[in-house]
Structures are given as structure tokens and as C-alpha cells.
Amino acid sequence: MTPPRPATRPDLHVPATLFKKQPPDHVPAESLSRAELAASIESLERKVRSAQRTLHATQVAGAAITLLLLSLGGILLWFGPSPFLENVFGHGGSLKATSYDVFVWWLAVIVLAVFGGAFGDQLLRGKLRLARGWKARVAELTRRLEDARHVQRRRESE
């Protein structure tokens, strides 16, 4: 008999190292023992709470980013064009805006609006996609938890 090799690296040619046993919260509840089922329910409850916290955090972050983008747009419109428009309409100082100044101003506003809008849209879509993913995760974990609790209640009533 040969002595076992030192455990420096797992041997990937042995199926046992490739396919490890799943934790109990990933196994169907009907096939678990009572102790495994209790451990599975406890693990699923922790996972549901964690996923719900993350879902709420992504929703709050999405709302904060929305408010930030809207306030930045409002600040741009509040402070940006007012001195320039006063000069265009002659209500400002003695300087009159030339057609080149008007063109450059509106080009800058349009470019900023397009790029700012595209950036904001992509950012919000990413946050919403992240929130939808966490919402689906919470729903899946809740379904698995309710299934495990149902099996536990059924076994206790037997």
C-alpha cells in the first residue's frame, strides 16, 4: 500500500474533488433529514435577510442617483444659461452675444445634455437591472424557504 500524497493541491482527475456535496439549503427539502432541514431553514433565513438588505440598498442607491442627476441638470439650467441669455436679449451689461457665441453655447448645452442623459440612462438602467436581479433572488430564496418550512411542518404533524 502506498502512503497518501500530501494535500498540496486537489487531484482534479478524481471525481470526488470535482463534485462536492451541496450544502443543505441547495438540496430539495424532502430529501433532507430533520437536522439538515433545520440547518437549511436557518441558512435560508439568513440568506433572505441578506438579499432583502441588498435589494433595499440598491433601491436607495438608484433613488439617490436619480435625485443627483436631476439636481445636476437643474443646477446646469439654473446657473448656466442665465448670464448668457441676459446678454443675448440685451438685459445684461453692454456686451452683446454674437451668433458664434449663441451657437457655441447651444452646442455645449446640447452635447452636455446628450452625454449626460446617456450616462444617466445607462447608470440608472444598471441600477434597475441590479435591483431586478436582487428582487428575483429574494423571491427565489423566499420560495425555497417556504417550501422547507412546509416540509418541516408536515414532518412535525406526522
C-alpha positions as CSV (number, residue, x, y, z in Angstrom):
1,M,0.0,0.0,0.0
2,T,1.4,3.4,-0.9
3,P,1.2,6.3,1.5
4,P,-1.2,9.1,0.7
5,R,0.1,12.1,-1.1
6,P,0.4,15.4,0.7
7,A,-2.7,17.6,0.3
8,T,-1.0,20.4,-1.5
9,R,-3.3,20.6,-4.5
10,P,-6.5,18.7,-5.1
11,D,-6.3,16.0,-7.8
12,L,-8.7,17.1,-10.4
13,H,-8.8,13.7,-12.0
14,V,-10.7,12.2,-9.0
15,P,-14.4,12.9,-9.3
16,A,-14.8,13.4,-5.6
17,T,-12.8,16.7,-5.8
18,L,-14.8,17.9,-8.8
19,F,-18.3,17.2,-7.4
20,K,-18.5,18.1,-3.7
21,K,-21.7,17.7,-1.7
22,Q,-24.1,20.6,-2.0
23,P,-24.9,22.5,1.2
24,P,-28.3,21.5,2.7
25,D,-30.1,24.7,1.6
26,H,-29.5,23.8,-2.1
27,V,-30.9,20.3,-1.8
28,P,-34.6,19.7,-2.1
29,A,-36.2,19.8,1.3
30,E,-37.9,16.4,1.0
31,S,-34.6,14.6,0.8
32,L,-33.1,16.1,4.0
33,S,-33.0,14.7,7.5
34,R,-34.6,16.7,10.3
35,A,-31.3,18.2,11.4
36,E,-30.3,19.1,7.9
37,L,-33.7,20.6,7.3
38,A,-33.4,22.8,10.4
39,A,-29.9,23.9,9.2
40,S,-31.2,24.5,5.8
41,I,-34.1,26.7,7.1
42,E,-31.7,28.7,9.3
43,S,-29.3,29.2,6.3
44,L,-32.1,30.3,4.0
45,E,-33.5,32.7,6.6
46,R,-30.0,34.4,6.8
47,K,-29.8,34.5,3.0
48,V,-33.3,36.0,2.6
49,R,-32.4,38.8,5.2
50,S,-29.1,39.5,3.4
51,A,-30.7,39.6,0.0
52,Q,-33.5,41.9,1.2
53,R,-31.0,44.3,2.7
54,T,-29.0,44.3,-0.6
55,L,-32.3,44.9,-2.5
56,H,-33.2,47.8,-0.4
57,A,-29.7,49.2,-0.7
58,T,-29.8,49.1,-4.5
59,Q,-33.2,50.7,-4.5
60,V,-32.0,53.5,-2.2
61,A,-28.9,53.9,-4.4
62,G,-31.0,54.1,-7.5
63,A,-33.2,56.8,-6.0
64,A,-30.2,58.8,-4.8
65,I,-28.6,58.6,-8.2
66,T,-31.8,59.7,-9.8
67,L,-32.1,62.7,-7.5
68,L,-28.4,63.5,-8.0
69,L,-28.8,63.5,-11.8
70,L,-31.9,65.6,-11.7
71,S,-30.4,68.1,-9.4
72,L,-27.2,68.4,-11.5
73,G,-29.4,69.0,-14.6
74,G,-31.4,71.6,-12.6
75,I,-28.2,73.3,-11.5
76,L,-26.9,73.4,-15.0
77,L,-30.1,75.0,-16.2
78,W,-30.3,77.4,-13.3
79,F,-26.8,78.8,-13.4
80,G,-25.7,78.0,-16.9
81,P,-27.7,80.0,-19.4
82,S,-28.9,82.9,-17.3
83,P,-26.0,85.3,-17.8
84,F,-25.7,84.3,-21.4
85,L,-29.3,84.8,-22.1
86,E,-29.3,88.2,-20.5
87,N,-26.5,89.2,-22.9
88,V,-28.4,87.7,-25.9
89,F,-31.6,89.7,-25.1
90,G,-29.7,92.8,-24.1
91,H,-30.7,92.9,-20.5
92,G,-27.2,92.3,-19.2
93,G,-24.2,94.5,-19.5
94,S,-23.1,96.3,-22.6
95,L,-21.8,93.1,-24.2
96,K,-24.0,91.7,-27.0
97,A,-23.7,88.0,-27.9
98,T,-22.7,87.2,-31.4
99,S,-24.2,84.4,-33.4
100,Y,-21.0,82.4,-32.8
101,D,-21.5,82.8,-29.0
102,V,-25.1,81.6,-29.3
103,F,-24.0,78.7,-31.5
104,V,-21.2,77.6,-29.1
105,W,-23.5,77.9,-26.1
106,W,-26.3,75.8,-27.5
107,L,-23.9,73.3,-28.9
108,A,-22.3,72.9,-25.5
109,V,-25.8,72.6,-23.8
110,I,-26.9,70.0,-26.4
111,V,-23.7,68.0,-26.2
112,L,-23.8,68.1,-22.4
113,A,-27.5,67.1,-22.3
114,V,-26.9,64.2,-24.8
115,F,-23.9,62.8,-23.0
116,G,-25.3,63.5,-19.5
117,G,-28.6,61.9,-20.5
118,A,-26.9,58.8,-22.0
119,F,-24.6,58.5,-18.9
120,G,-27.6,58.9,-16.5
121,D,-29.7,56.5,-18.5
122,Q,-27.0,53.8,-18.5
123,L,-26.3,54.3,-14.9
124,L,-30.0,54.0,-13.9
125,R,-30.6,51.1,-16.2
126,G,-27.7,49.3,-14.5
127,K,-29.0,50.0,-11.0
128,L,-32.5,48.9,-12.0
129,R,-31.1,45.7,-13.6
130,L,-29.2,45.1,-10.4
131,A,-32.3,45.7,-8.3
132,R,-34.4,43.4,-10.5
133,G,-31.7,40.7,-10.1
134,W,-31.9,41.0,-6.3
135,K,-35.7,41.1,-6.4
136,A,-35.6,37.8,-8.2
137,R,-33.1,36.4,-5.8
138,V,-35.3,37.4,-2.8
139,A,-38.3,35.7,-4.5
140,E,-36.4,32.5,-5.2
141,L,-35.0,32.3,-1.6
142,T,-38.4,33.0,-0.1
143,R,-39.9,30.3,-2.2
144,R,-37.3,27.8,-1.2
145,L,-37.6,28.8,2.5
146,E,-41.4,28.4,2.4
147,D,-41.0,25.0,0.8
148,A,-38.6,23.9,3.5
149,R,-40.9,25.2,6.2
150,H,-43.8,23.4,4.7
151,V,-41.8,20.1,4.7
152,Q,-40.8,20.8,8.3
153,R,-44.4,21.4,9.4
154,R,-45.6,18.3,7.5
155,R,-43.0,16.2,9.2
156,E,-43.9,17.6,12.7
157,S,-47.6,16.8,12.2
158,E,-46.8,13.2,11.3
